[in-house]
Amino acid sequence: MARMSGREREERLLDAAAALFVRLGYDKTSVSDIAREAGVSKGAVYLAFESKDALFEALLLREMMRFSSAWARGVEAHPRGGTVGAMYEVMLRALDASPFMSIIFRRDRAVLGRYLQRPGNVFQRYAAGQPTRHEAVVLLQEAGAIRRDVDPKVAAHLMNMIAFGLVSLDDVVPAADIPETDALVRGIADFMDRALTPEDGGDSEAGKRVIRELFEGGRAAFEALMEERRS
């Protein structure tokens, strides 16, 4: 059997850790558990990551970057990707396709455990210097992709509520009462367009430019955190 490269070993460990964290939660998952799941020695885990925290943070960064990249690609590919409805459709589809990202998005304490309470955790470090959701709404308003007559903080909060509901309502609403995901995502996108897109249809290309800028800023923050982890 060919030997794994260091990068291949890291990816194997992260995949194993993701499965265990979802099943057992961060607090109950040990380095030994991860090694066993990945089929490597405990020492091999520590060759790749200095601690369970370091491994967990690498997993969070990987999943957040994958989600952001999928969202940015989807916006570029969508014929009206710079409009708020299309942006939300692409974002919700990317979120639905990533179970671990759904956990991150809703800050699921059953999975993320005590890590959320740690000062300087990766969520806090990533958020520092990044535009807030309502600041992103302002940028899209200035670009002509979102109506200027809506309160950006209210619009951002409603957007968060809708996205959070998509990944958490199945805990409280009977499955029979929840529409099929594709129809639900299309319905949400239509709702967002009707509520927030300017009457003239909005400037999709300008909206795409804003998303590109936001993505590039986010990617730079991810890369800085990854470099910080490796140093």
C-alpha positions in Angstrom: 0.0 0.0 0.0 1.4 3.4 -1.0 2.3 5.7 1.9 0.0 8.7 2.5 1.4 12.1 2.0 1.1 14.5 4.9 -1.7 16.3 3.2 -3.6 13.0 2.6 -3.2 12.1 6.2 -4.5 15.4 7.4 -7.6 15.1 5.1 -8.2 11.5 6.3 -8.0 12.6 9.9 -10.3 15.6 9.3 -12.9 13.3 7.6 -12.7 10.9 10.5 -13.0 13.7 13.0 -16.0 15.2 11.2 -17.9 11.9 11.4 -17.1 11.5 15.1 -17.9 15.0 16.1 -21.3 14.8 14.5 -21.9 11.4 16.2 -20.4 12.0 19.7 -19.8 15.7 19.9 -16.6 17.6 20.5 -16.4 17.0 24.2 -16.8 13.2 24.1 -14.5 12.6 21.1 -10.9 11.8 22.0 -7.7 11.8 19.9 -7.7 8.0 20.3 -11.2 7.8 18.9 -10.1 9.9 15.8 -7.0 7.8 15.3 -9.1 4.6 15.4 -11.7 6.0 13.0 -9.0 7.1 10.6 -7.1 3.8 10.9 -3.8 5.4 12.0 -1.8 5.5 15.2 -2.5 8.1 17.9 1.1 9.3 17.3 0.2 10.0 13.6 -2.6 12.3 14.8 -0.1 14.4 16.8 2.3 14.5 13.8 -0.4 16.3 11.9 -2.0 18.3 14.7 -0.6 19.4 18.0 -3.9 18.9 19.9 -7.5 18.0 19.5 -8.3 21.7 19.5 -5.9 22.3 16.6 -7.5 19.4 14.6 -11.0 20.7 15.4 -10.1 24.2 14.3 -8.6 22.9 11.1 -11.8 21.0 10.4 -13.9 24.2 11.1 -11.7 26.2 8.7 -11.9 23.6 6.0 -15.6 23.3 6.1 -16.2 27.1 6.3 -13.8 27.6 3.3 -15.5 24.8 1.3 -18.9 26.4 1.9 -17.8 29.9 1.0 -16.1 28.6 -2.2 -19.3 26.7 -3.2 -21.4 29.8 -2.5 -19.1 32.1 -4.5 -19.0 29.7 -7.5 -22.7 29.3 -7.4 -23.3 33.1 -7.5 -20.9 33.4 -10.5 -22.7 30.6 -12.3 -26.2 31.7 -11.6 -27.7 33.9 -14.4 -29.0 36.4 -11.8 -26.5 35.5 -9.1 -26.0 39.1 -8.0 -29.7 39.5 -7.0 -30.6 38.8 -3.4 -33.0 35.9 -4.2 -30.3 34.1 -6.3 -27.6 34.8 -3.7 -29.9 33.2 -1.0 -30.9 30.3 -3.2 -27.2 29.5 -3.8 -26.2 30.0 -0.2 -29.1 27.8 1.1 -28.3 25.0 -1.4 -24.6 25.1 -0.3 -25.7 25.0 3.3 -28.0 22.1 2.8 -25.3 20.1 1.0 -22.9 20.4 4.0 -24.2 18.7 7.2 -21.2 19.9 9.2 -21.5 23.4 7.9 -25.2 23.4 9.1 -23.9 22.5 12.6 -21.4 25.3 12.4 -24.0 27.8 11.2 -26.4 27.1 14.1 -23.6 26.8 16.6 -24.9 23.5 17.7 -23.8 23.1 21.3 -24.5 19.4 21.3 -21.7 19.0 18.7 -19.4 21.9 19.3 -19.5 21.6 23.1 -17.2 23.5 25.3 -15.2 24.8 22.4 -17.7 27.6 21.9 -16.9 28.9 25.4 -13.2 29.3 24.7 -11.9 32.8 24.4 -10.3 33.4 21.0 -12.0 30.5 19.4 -11.9 30.3 15.6 -15.3 31.8 15.2 -14.2 34.9 17.1 -10.9 35.2 15.3 -12.5 34.9 11.9 -15.2 37.4 12.6 -12.7 40.1 13.7 -12.3 42.5 10.9 -15.0 40.9 8.6 -18.1 42.8 7.6 -21.2 42.0 9.6 -24.2 40.7 7.7 -25.9 44.1 7.9 -22.8 45.8 6.6 -22.9 43.4 3.6 -26.5 44.4 3.1 -25.5 48.0 3.0 -22.8 47.2 0.3 -25.5 45.4 -1.7 -27.9 48.4 -1.3 -25.2 50.8 -2.5 -24.6 48.5 -5.5 -28.3 48.5 -6.4 -28.9 44.8 -5.7 -31.1 45.4 -2.6 -33.7 48.0 -2.0 -32.4 51.1 -0.3 -35.6 51.8 1.6 -35.2 48.8 4.0 -33.4 48.9 7.3 -30.2 46.9 6.7 -30.0 45.5 10.2 -33.6 44.3 10.0 -33.0 42.8 6.6 -29.8 41.0 7.8 -31.6 39.7 10.9 -34.5 38.3 8.8 -31.9 36.7 6.5 -30.2 35.0 9.4 -33.6 33.8 10.8 -34.5 32.2 7.5 -31.2 30.5 7.0 -31.1 29.3 10.7 -34.7 28.0 10.3 -33.7 25.9 7.3 -31.1 24.0 9.2 -32.9 23.8 12.6 -36.6 23.7 12.2 -36.6 19.9 11.6 -35.9 19.6 15.3 -39.3 21.2 16.2 -41.5 20.8 13.1 -42.9 17.4 12.1 -41.2 16.1 8.9 -44.6 15.7 7.2 -45.1 19.5 7.6 -41.8 20.5 6.0 -41.8 21.1 2.2 -39.3 19.2 0.0 -35.9 21.0 0.1 -35.8 22.1 -3.5 -39.2 23.7 -3.4 -38.5 25.3 -0.1 -35.2 26.9 -1.3 -36.9 28.2 -4.5 -39.8 29.5 -2.4 -37.4 31.3 0.0 -35.5 32.8 -3.0 -38.7 34.1 -4.5 -39.8 35.5 -1.1 -36.5 37.3 -0.7 -36.6 38.7 -4.2 -40.2 40.0 -3.7 -39.2 41.6 -0.4 -35.8 43.0 -1.1 -35.0 43.3 -4.8 -35.5 46.8 -6.3 -38.5 47.1 -8.6 -36.4 47.4 -11.7 -34.9 43.9 -10.9 -31.7 45.1 -9.3 -28.2 45.3 -10.7 -27.0 41.6 -10.7 -23.5 42.3 -12.0 -22.9 44.9 -9.4 -24.2 42.5 -6.8 -21.8 39.8 -8.0 -18.9 42.3 -7.7 -19.8 42.8 -4.0 -19.9 39.1 -3.4 -16.5 38.7 -5.1 -15.1 41.3 -2.8 -16.6 39.7 0.3 -15.4 36.3 -0.7 -11.9 37.5 -1.3 -11.8 39.2 2.1 -13.1 36.0 3.7 -10.6 33.8 1.9 -7.7 36.0 3.1 -9.0 35.7 6.7 -9.2 31.9 6.3 -5.7 31.7 4.9 -4.4 33.9 7.7 -5.9 31.5 10.3 -4.6 28.5 8.5 -1.1 30.0 8.4 -1.4 30.8 12.0 -2.3 27.2 12.8 0.7 25.9 10.9 3.2 28.3 12.4 
